[in-house]
């Protein structure tokens, strides 16, 4: 199987994520990535030790990106992760899901939300707490939304 970071569509989406992150936060998603080629940016995002995930704009959004750290944390391969509805990354508990939904809606309105924390669950059922998380809208130059992404700075297993 070809590495997902070699796929031109993934590289183009990485560029949208990085530009959108900078647009909303004023920061680079990964230090030193300004001016990199699409391929080098894709490699940097995929290899960063922080978690980066993103879902699309479907009615029940499905993940469309996960870096290597995210795949390890959720204990999934690329093909399985990018078919997973993002709501399934958290436990089905009503409180957890309503908290997650409120965060997504706040980011839609504000462009991004910083310092989010919440509980998530891996494919094997291992629970973990994410914190110091930025959630932002992935938009193009015309401000058309292509998804939402999360940059998870810290996590711990429960």
Steps between C-alpha positions, in 0.01 A plus 500: 500500500619850416571722798209742546741795507599426139139544382462842330147540646637446853781747432251761375283447809809531724566837337140609573534388863828685547376821334174492695681441829722802433207710386297437815774480764783709356739209563657229287352158568852355516795733551719544195240393244441839335612487140541122480394313187174307523691172535730634774203651687313169480803320643538755782134481602493122482816467711435766766478358853170680563173354376335646191162372379233642272152412388299608197174690469255211466179504710672234715863609443753231412870531574704591195842544659707364789871535552718213624461597866120504464499158336707363789279664761176373348665164417385501138647497153443780249231316300289417805545841662402691186171306485412567864224750584677747729231469769622142548838628619325581828289277720127496422425649844250787457706742711818433305323526164315821592827656623668400172211637293506833689871532424447433129221760484709760686785451253259537207393842630836627628735339247689316772494401866813464709571302818227240454515185712293182488491122514554286191522126440728288281397212275582252778285694749792666678382834640720808496468863595598762243590849614647825382329438166435747219200431278470709184306523177684385189415757233637600162584849371133560411406413861328178388510249783654159425499361854612552855833396645646450845855551621535308827799613697467260796321179592509241772349157535229449760 
